[in-house]
């Protein structure tokens, strides 16, 4: 089954972006995964359920043969 992926953008300073990337890396996540996990913690049950499903179905970054 094919999934349609869309882009979502936020506007932040370079300092915020770089710090967020460091935090995500220290947790073993990508920046996108970190943002999704933070959105899931918003308290909305439906959003949390959708994000958990997305994170399970999402392919990990990198080359597939290195997994």
PAGU-574092 format. One record per residue (C-alpha): residue in three letters; x, z, y. Coordinates in nm, 3 decimals. Layout:
BEGIN
SITE  residuo       c1       c3       c2
SITE      ALA        X        Z        Y
...
! end
This chain:
BEGIN
SITE  residuo       c1       c3       c2
SITE      UNK    0.000    0.000    0.000
SITE      UNK    0.137   -0.102    0.338
SITE      UNK    0.140    0.143    0.626
SITE      UNK    0.122    0.038    0.988
SITE      UNK    0.388    0.215    1.191
SITE      UNK    0.351    0.244    1.569
SITE      UNK    0.588    0.367    1.837
SITE      UNK    0.533    0.677    2.045
SITE      UNK    0.748    0.753    2.347
SITE      UNK    0.814    1.058    2.560
SITE      UNK    1.009    1.071    2.881
SITE      UNK    1.288    1.331    2.897
SITE      UNK    1.633    1.365    3.049
SITE      UNK    1.943    1.271    2.852
SITE      UNK    2.035    1.639    2.824
SITE      UNK    1.703    1.725    2.657
SITE      UNK    1.731    1.430    2.418
SITE      UNK    2.088    1.514    2.317
SITE      UNK    2.006    1.882    2.260
SITE      UNK    1.698    1.790    2.056
SITE      UNK    1.911    1.559    1.841
SITE      UNK    2.159    1.843    1.778
SITE      UNK    1.880    2.084    1.684
SITE      UNK    1.725    1.827    1.449
SITE      UNK    2.061    1.757    1.285
SITE      UNK    2.130    2.127    1.235
SITE      UNK    1.797    2.154    1.050
SITE      UNK    1.867    1.845    0.839
SITE      UNK    1.594    1.642    1.009
SITE      UNK    1.582    1.330    1.218
SITE      UNK    1.465    1.357    1.577
SITE      UNK    1.131    1.200    1.477
SITE      UNK    1.083    1.452    1.195
SITE      UNK    1.158    1.740    1.432
SITE      UNK    0.902    1.616    1.683
SITE      UNK    0.640    1.565    1.411
SITE      UNK    0.697    1.917    1.274
SITE      UNK    0.660    2.064    1.621
SITE      UNK    0.336    1.869    1.672
SITE      UNK    0.211    2.003    1.339
SITE      UNK    0.262    2.358    1.465
SITE      UNK    0.013    2.301    1.749
SITE      UNK   -0.269    2.476    1.563
SITE      UNK   -0.485    2.171    1.491
SITE      UNK   -0.553    2.165    1.116
SITE      UNK   -0.634    1.794    1.094
SITE      UNK   -0.318    1.697    1.285
SITE      UNK   -0.110    1.924    1.064
SITE      UNK   -0.258    1.766    0.749
SITE      UNK   -0.191    1.412    0.879
SITE      UNK    0.168    1.497    0.973
SITE      UNK    0.239    1.660    0.637
SITE      UNK    0.114    1.344    0.465
SITE      UNK    0.327    1.129    0.695
SITE      UNK    0.641    1.331    0.625
SITE      UNK    0.585    1.305    0.247
SITE      UNK    0.535    0.928    0.258
SITE      UNK    0.810    0.855    0.510
SITE      UNK    1.126    0.702    0.362
SITE      UNK    1.443    0.894    0.440
SITE      UNK    1.685    0.726    0.682
SITE      UNK    1.989    0.545    0.553
SITE      UNK    2.055    0.304    0.272
SITE      UNK    1.817    0.332   -0.021
SITE      UNK    2.093    0.298   -0.281
SITE      UNK    2.275    0.605   -0.142
SITE      UNK    1.987    0.835   -0.237
! end
